[in-house]
Amino acid sequence: MDNTENFVSRCLVELLERHGITDAVVSPGSRNAPLLVALSRSEITKTTVVIDERSAAFVALGIASVSGNPVAIVCTSGTALLNYAPAVAEAYYRRIPLIVVSADRPEEWIDQDDSQTLWQHGALSNYVKRSYDIPAYDTPENRWYANRIINDAILCATSGRTAPVHINVQLRAPLGSMTCNKLPQQRIINTVFPRTDLTVERSRELGRLIASPRKVMIVCGFHHPDKVLNSAINKLSKMPNIVVLTETLANLHGSDFIPAIDATLAVMGEQERQNMAPDVVITMGGALVSRHIKQYLRDIRPSEHWHVGITETTIDCFQSLTTRIEMEPSVFFRQLASAVQPHREACDYANRWIQVRDRAYATLQGYAAKAPWSDMKAFSTFLPMIPRRWNVQYSNGTAIRYAQLFGNHDYHRCDCNRGVSGIDGCTSTAIGASVAYTSDVTLLITGDMSAQYDIGALACQAITPRFKMIVMLNGGGGIFRFVESTRNLDTLEDFFCVGGNMPLKELAAGYGFSYYEANDETQLRNVFRSFVSDDSKPAILAITTPPKDSACVLRGFFELNK
């Protein structure tokens, strides 16, 4: 079969294949035609077409986050590349490797009032590990350069602190030239990485530093599921002086963990908070959702704070960092769990935290049971009903905060765009996640504002009946009615809480989704079973709740101890 005559396009696709990158998300265009032709000829790379570049990049983010493999995204010239920025920034702070490929006009035509020309090279430089630019001329030296650059870009994205890279490819007309000639097999450059574990002596030294009676708190932020890590953290949680706090997005599960961090802190009085303060805090994973634990640790200023992870930067979120441990958490905690010393003195630190956790659960469940119909009532109703085999994606705002409040329900995995916490691509990311997770359903739980922001994602051709959405119709921007910075503003309903008039039923019909709705607890319980069992189409469940009542109910829980 004929292929594009453009060498760089064919070289890029072959090297993606040989480096094991089997997914690409592309958007139509003319300047990127040689790249699209080369991808269409690949027998290895699965290509997903998404018209809107902003959505396309988030779809790629979702695929990469769940599959654990890099994904290429390919766009045409001009502003198409700039639409990638939100998803690329999210991927950068979530340490997800995307191979961003932008087609470009030859450099001599930039700033010459030619169509679709702007300075593309370096346009994403603040949100990628490295930016590359491949000139348009075809010479032996440029072919060698292109091969080296593409190899380097892929190795850069996938080594050390994994993150996106950007390859800008200048392409000269004619763009549709085809040839039947085959290229020589392209050179692939591999990397051998050194060991990244602790010496026995060092691991024992760290183990002694957290031995009883020192009070140790491990706080786990967002992370992909990891059985080795889960086992090691579980082992540490059995120590009487070590308490483990896990966010919903940490994807860690254990009987001695504290998964409902916000609820646990909410039931503690000020003196109890002081008495429960740790001597050593160890953090791992990405940015924390819980502002309560961040403020708590900033207030108490532990004497030691270790952060574990390949970060390449100094992350001092609690203003008390003392040690950076540049290792993969699964490796570090496995070694630490093996090296930690048996307790030298009696200690009830972990047990005291578990007692508070159990008190918090009882308080929250009792409060939610008596609460009127509201967001809290709805979440307390349907979260336990979600099948455990499903992947759950949360939008930013109300959805992820209620998930945090009620703790981890041990689903297959949970994710949210918490790298930079934007609402702009939550639906697209969930669709991408459903492309990667083929074993069962991917469920997106989102608010009406987030859903409306990314409504065009529902036109994506990659959507299957394995994708479902719950949309909280709470008047748009329900979180703004709760947070202190906006809830008392006289402009709240006109400028912040908007997007509540979305015609979701009509949109569902237009995009080919099954549609379900619930307006009270009884209706929600009855309709949820049909929503779960519907495998004929992708499905949307709209849950309507009273906006102001929802904010009051949530605020009321956190004011119980005041």
N, C-alpha and C positions, 0 to 999 in steps of 0.2 A: 504494500500500500504506500502511495506517495506520502511524503511528510514535508513539513516546512523546510525551506531552503536555509532558514536562519540557523546558524551554528549555535549561538548562545542559547536559544530556546531549546534546542534538542539536547545540548550539553546539560542544561539545568534539569530537565526532566529525567535524563538518565542518571544523574548524580543523586537526585531525590530518591529514585528507585533503589540505587545501590547502597544508599545510607539508610534504607529501611523506612522511608517516609512514604506511606501508602495512601494518604488522604490529602486532597486538595480541594479548596473551596474557591470558586472563580466567579467573576462577574463579566457579562458581555461587554465588548468594546471593539474598536477597530485597531488601535495601536497595539493592543495585546493579542491580536489575531495569531501571530506566529507562536506565541506561548500556548494559546488555547488549542491550536492545531497539534502541537507537540504533545500536550497532555491527552488529547483525544486519541492519539495513537498508542498510548501506554496500555499495556496489558496488566500492569501491576497497580498503578495509581487509581484509586477510586475518586472520581471528580464529582463534586456537588455544585450545581449552578444556583446562585442566589443573585438576583438582579441588583438589589440595593447593597452597595459596598459596606455601609455601616452594619447592616444586618449580617452580611456575609462574614465579616470579621468576627462577630460574636458567635455565629454558628461554628466557625473554626475553633474558637476558644472553647466552646462546649464539647466539641469532639475531642480536642486535645486533652482537656481536663479529665475526662472520663476514661479515654483510651490509654492515657499515659504516654502517648507518642506525639512527636512533633507533627504539625499540620501546615501545609503551604497555603497561602492565600495570594491570589493573582488578580490584579486590576489593570485597567487601562490608564492612560495618561490624564493629567489635569487634576481637578478636585477630587477625583475618585480616590486617590491615595489619602487625602485628608480625612475622608470619611472613615478610614481605618483607625484613626487616632484613639477614640474611646476604648475600643476593644484591645488595641495594642497596649495602651496604658494599663488596663486591667490585667492583661497577661503578664506584663512586666512585673507588677507588684504581687502577682500570684505565682510568679516563677514558672510560667507556662511557655514552652518554646513554640513560637510561630515563625515560619519562614515567610516574611512579607516580600512579595515580588511585585514591583510596579513597572509597567511599560512606560517608556518616556520617548519624547522626540529627541533627535540629536541636539547636543548642547548649544550649537551655534544658532539654533532657532528660538531659544528662550529669550524672552523680553523683546521679541520682534513682532509683536501683535499677531502671531500665528495662532491658529486654533488650539485650544487645550494645552497651552504651555505655561508652566510655572516652575519655580525651582523645587524639584522633587527630592534630589539627593540631600539627605540630612533633614528632611522635613519632620521626621519622627525621632530625631536624635536623642531627645530627652527620655524616650520611652523604649528604646531598643539598646541591646548591648553594643551593637556596632552597625554602622551604615556603610554600604558598599555601592559603587557606581561602576557600571561596565559600559565603556564607550561603544559607539555604533560601528566603527570601522572593522573590517574583516581582514586581518593579517595573521600570520603565524604567531606573532608575539601576543596579539590580543586574544587569540584562541587559548594560548597557554595561560594568559592572565585570567581569562574568564573561568577556566577550569580551576585554577588555584583559588580564586576569589569565592567561587561557589562552594568548594570543599571547605574553605576556611569559615564561611558563614554558617554552614550546617554544624561544623564542629564547635563553633563559638556558641551557637544557640543551645546545644545539647550537653555542654560540659560546664563544670563549676556551678555557678549560680545560673541555672537554666532560665532563659528569657528569650523574647523575640529578637530577631535580626531583620534588617531591611536590605534587600538587593534591588537596586534601581537599574533597569536594563534599557539602554538607549537603542531604539530600533529605527532603521532607515527604510523608507519606501523603496521599492514596492513591498508590501507586507504580505501579500497573498501568494508569493512565488513558491512553487512546490517542486520537489525533486524525488526521484526514485533511488537516488544514491544513498548508500548506507555510510554512516560515520564509523571511524575506528572506535573500538571500545574506549570509553573515557577513563582516565586515571582517577582512582579513588584514593584519598589520603585518610589513613586511620590514625587513631591516637591510643597510646597506652598510658593509663592513668596510674599514679602511685597509690599505695595503700593509704587509707584515710581513717584508721582506727587508732585507739589509744594504746600506749604501752601498758603492760601489766602493772608496772610500778605507778604510772600516772593514774590509771583507773582506780587502784587501791587508795591512792592519796585522796582522790575526789570522794571515794566511798567513805573514807574516814571523816571527811568534812561534813557529811550529812548524816552521820551516825547519831543515834539517840544519845542524849536528850535534846539535841538541836531540833527545832520545829521547822519542817520543810514543807513548802507548798509547790506543787508542780501545776502550772497553768498551761493548758493546751489550746492553741488557736486552730484556725482552719488547716486541714491536712487531708490528703487522700487516704483511703483505707489501707492499712498496713498491718498484717497479722503479726509480724515480728515485733513491731513497735507496740502493738496492743498487748502482746504477751509480756513484754518487758515492763510496761507501765503498770500492768496488773500486778506483777510481782512486787514492784516498788510500793504499790498501794496497800500491800499486806503488812508493811512495816508500821509499827504503832506511832511513829513520829512523822510519817509522810502522808499528806493529804493530796489528792489529785482532783483538780477542777478541770472539767472538760466542756468546751463549747459544743453546741449542736454540730457545727461544721468540722469538728476535729475527727469525726468518724472513729471514735474510740469508745469502747464499751466495757464496763466492769462493775461488779456489784458494790465495790467500795468507792466508786467515783462519785463526785459531786457534779452532776450534769446540769442541774437547774441553778446556775450560779446566781442569777438575778433574784430569783425567789428566795434562795438561801440567805443572801445578804440582806434582803428586805425585811426578814423577820428578826434580825439581830439588832439589839439596842447598841448604843454607842459604847458603853463599857464592855459589853460582850465582844464587840468588834476589836477593841483594844486587846482584850484577853486572848483572842484567837489569832493575833498577829504572828506571822512566821518569822523565823530568823533568816531563813534562806528561801528565795523564790527562784524556781527554774522554769523558764518559759520555752515553748517550742511552737512551731507552726506559724501561720500568718497573723495578720492584724486581728485583734479581738473585737468582737461585736459588742460585748458588754461594757458599757461606760461605767457601770457600778463597780466592777472589779478593777478597772483602770483607776478610778478615783480612789478606791479603797487602798490600793497599793501605793498610789502617789501620796496619800495622806500619812500612811504608817511608815513609809520609807524603810524597807527591810535593810538590814546591815549588809546582806549579800544578794545579788541578783545575777544569775547566770542565764544567758540566752543561747539556745542550741539551734544550729541550722547554718547552712551555707548562705550567708547573707552578703558578704563583701562590703558591708557597711556597719556602722555602730548604731544599733537600734536600742534606744534608751527611753522606752515609752513610759516607764515608771519613775524616771529621773533618779535611778539608783543602781544602774548597771555597774557590775564589778568585773565580770568575766564573759568574754565572747568565746563560744565553743564552736568552731567552724567545722562541723561534722553533720552528716545526715543523722536526724534524730533516732532512726531505728538502730543505727550502729552504736551511737553513744549510749542510749538508754539500755540496750542489751548488755553492754559492758558494765555500765553503772549498776544494773540490777545484780550482776554476778559478783561485783566487788563490794557492794554495800555491806557494812559491818552489822552483825547482830546487835541489838540494842544493849548498851552497857548499863542503862538505868531505866526504870519503869517510866513509861510515857503514855499519856492518854490523848495526845494531840489529835490523831486521826479519828479516834472514836468520838471525841467532842464535836468535830466537824460533821461526822455522820449523824449524830444525834440532832444537830441543827438542821441538816438536810431533811431528815425525816419529819421534823417539826414543820419545816417549810412546805413539804409536800402536803401534809395534812391541812395546813392553813390554806394553801392555794386551792386544793381540791374542794375544801369546804366553802371557800369564798366563791369559786366558780360555780359550784352547784346551786348556790343561792342567788347568783347574779341574774339580772334580767337579760333578755335577748340583746346581744351585743357581739362585738368582735371576740371578746374573751370567751363568751359562751359558745360561739361557733367553733373557735379553735379547740376548746376543751372537748367539744363533741366529736369533731372529725379527725383530729390528729391520731387518737388511738385506733381509728377505724381504717387507716391507710395500711394496705398489705405490706408486710415486712420485706417482701422481695422487691419492692419498687425502689427506684431511685427518686429522690425528692430534691427538686430545685426550688429555692426561695428567692423572691425578689427582695430588693432592699426596701427598708421602711418598716411598715407594720408586720409583714409576713415573717421576716427573720426574727424580729423582736419577740413575737408570740412563741415562735419555735424555741427561742432561748428561754423564755419564761417557764415553759412546761417541760423543758429538758429533752433529752435524746430518747426517741422511741425505737431505736435500734433498727432503722430501715437499712436497706442494702447499702446506701450511701446518701449523704446530704451535701449539697453544694449551694453556694451563693456567690455573687460577684462582690466579694469583700476586699479585693485588692485596692480599689479606689472607691468602692461603695456607691457606684452610680446606678440609676434606674434605667439608663438608656437602652440597654440590650438584654434585659433579663429574659424576655421571651425567646429571642434568637439564640441565646446561650443554652437555654433548656432544650430547644429544638436540636441544636448540635449535640447535646448530651444524649438525646434519644437516638440520634444516628449511630453513636458509638455504643450505647447500651442496648444490645439486640435481644437480651435474654428475657426482658420483661418491660414493664411500663416505666416511663419517666413522667413524673407528675410535677408540674409547675404550680406553686402556690404564690399568687401575686395580688397586688392591689389594683384598683381600677385606674389610678394614675399611671402606674408602671405599665399596665397592659395597654393603655391608650397610647403611651409614648412609643411603644414598639409594635403597634398593631399591624404594621405592614409585614411583620415576620410571619403572620398566619398564611401568607401567600406562598411561603417556601415550598417548593416541590418535594423536599425531602421529608415532609411530615407524613407519618404513618399512623394507624390506629394505636400504636404504642405510645402516643403522646397525648397527655391529658392536662387540663388547666383547671384550677380553682381560682376564681376571681372574686375578691372581696369588694363588693359594691358598698362602700362606706362613705360615700359623698366626696371622694377624691382627696388624696393626701391626708389620710386619717392621722398619720404620725404628727402632722403639724398641730393638730388639736391637743396633742399630748405633751410634746416637748416644751420646756419652759421658755425657750427663746421665741416661740411664735404664738403660743396658745392664747395669750391675752391681747394680741394686736387687734386693733379695730379694722384692719384690712385682711384679717384671717380668711374670711369666706370669699373675698373677691380676688385675692392675689395669691393665696397659698393653697387652699382646699378647692382645687378646680379639677375638672376632668370627671366629675361624677355623673355626667349626662350621656355616657357612652351607650349607644344602641347595641348592646352586646348580643341580644338574641338575633337581630338582623345580620350582624357581622358574622355570627356563627353560621347562619344559613348560607350567607354569601361565600364563605370560605370552605364550606362543606364539613362543618363540625356538627356532631350531635350536641344538643343543648339541654341542660338541666338547670333548675333554679330552686332555691330554698329561701324562705322568708321567716322561718322560726325553727326552733330546735326539733320539733316533731317532724316537720317537713324535711329537714336536713337528714335526720336519721333514716327516713323512708327512702328518699331519693338517692342517698349515697350508695346504696347497694346496686342500684341500676347503673349509676355512673361508673362504678368499679367494674362491673361485669360487661359493659358495652365494649365489644371488640370489633364492631363493624366499621367504626369511623373514629378519628380523633374526637375528643369530647371536651366540652366546657361546662363547668358547674359554676353558676353565678349565685353567690350568697349575699343577700341584701341585709345590711344591719343599720341601725340608727346612728348617724355620725357622732352627735354630741354625747349620747348615752354611752357609746363605746369608749370615748375618751375619759368620761367620768368614772366608768367602771374600772378601767385600767389604772387610772390615777388613784382611785380608792384603795386598790390593793397595796400600792407602794406607800400609802399614807397610814396603813393600819397601825404601825408602830410609832407614829409621830404623835 
